[in-house]
């Protein structure tokens, strides 16, 4: 798999909290990961639906989508 630097444009208040966006990394995501992320951000951090939607769109747009059963072995617990 070819590694490509990713540039993401997010509102400043979101970008400040996402330290990973400041470097180069591989971003893998799935429906299960996005669902858990949304639930956690809303329940624990009281993020608004709009703020969660913006973040999930950025992740989905820039990440490599995987089927839930196809997560890399290093990410499985």
Long-range contacts (C-beta under 8 A, 24 or more apart in sequence): 1-26, 6-62, 8-58, 8-61, 8-62, 9-58, 10-54, 10-55, 10-58, 11-54, 14-51, 14-54, 14-55, 14-58, 26-64, 27-59, 27-62, 27-63, 27-64, 28-63, 28-64, 28-66, 28-71, 28-72, 28-75, 29-59, 29-60, 29-63, 29-64, 29-65, 29-66, 30-65, 30-66, 30-67, 30-68, 30-70, 30-71, 31-68, 32-68, 34-59, 34-60
